[in-house]
Amino acid sequence: MDDEVELTVPASTAPPVPSQEPAPRTESTEQPAAAERGRGTRGADTRALTQVLFGQLKRLQPGTPEHDRVRGALIEANLPLVRYAAARFRSRNEPMEDVVQVGTIGLINAIDRFDPDRGVQFPTFAMPTVVGEIKRYFRDNVRTVHVPRRLHELWVQVNTATEDLTTAFGRSPTTSEIAERLRISEEEVLTCIEAGRSYHATSLEAAQEGDGMPGLLDRLGYEDPALDGVEHRDLVRHLLVQLPEREQRILLLRYYNNLTQSQISAELGVSQMHVSRLLARSFQRLRSANRIEA
């Protein structure tokens, strides 16, 4: 039983490797090499610990405290794998903690489904599950702006080509270099890059972060001088239909065609005094039926 407990101790609590004499400061090229050897040693230790823990997990009954303890040790030991997978999605502008949590769910699923007897290394088995869980999260929970499937698939190719060319050139590739690599136009590359950023719809009223600028609504919008008259025009239209047809025509000739009372009298064949009386009576009817003033 003592041996069994010792095997379940996480790798972070393992005794440190005996320190070696520090290399002379003048030999700066040995420091990266030493760091690389340290990472390789830690990776080998994690793989060895993972293999031992899986062997122990297989002998335990699911649901028992011992099984849960060994399973938790496996999760903790392989969290660096999740962080490595999550780092590939840094350009998505999503909090890295959320991405790591989602990737951890994939790691747990991989641990529950892994069979060590198949002769496959656990990182090889788990990585597609972790990455798939993260991609599913971005597909179903993050994107609020719909992007056509073809454009989204092409953006994945653009992103992959960008990473490959950055590694090859030692710098960020230009739009023309990405287009030449994928054999597409530069316009398509720019469209894909823009689509890759379209995960959230920004509020028009949201202030610009950092520069303190007002929101898009304040910068792009303007006051329409005719906006105040919309309600009034609707009210006049509602009241006009309640007047007799001749009075409607007189009002239209006077205030829409800008005719004088003498011109209206000549148009209708009545006296100017009669036109004046009809206008006064129409105003009285409109005021009495005006629901706003009432």
Secondary structure by P-SEA (a helix, b strand, c coil): caaaaaaaccccccccccccccccccaaaaaaaaaaaaaaaaaaaaaaaaaaaaaaaaacccccaaaaaaaaaaaaaaaaaaaaaaaaaccccccaaaaaaaaaaaaaaaaaacccccccccccccaaaaaaaaaaaaacccccccccaaaaaaaaaaaaaaaaaaaaacccccaaaaaaaacccaaaaaaaaaaaaccbbbbcccccccccccccccccccccccccaaaaaaaaaaaaaaccaaaaaaaaaaccccccaaaaaaaacccaaaaaaaaaaaaaaaaaaccccc
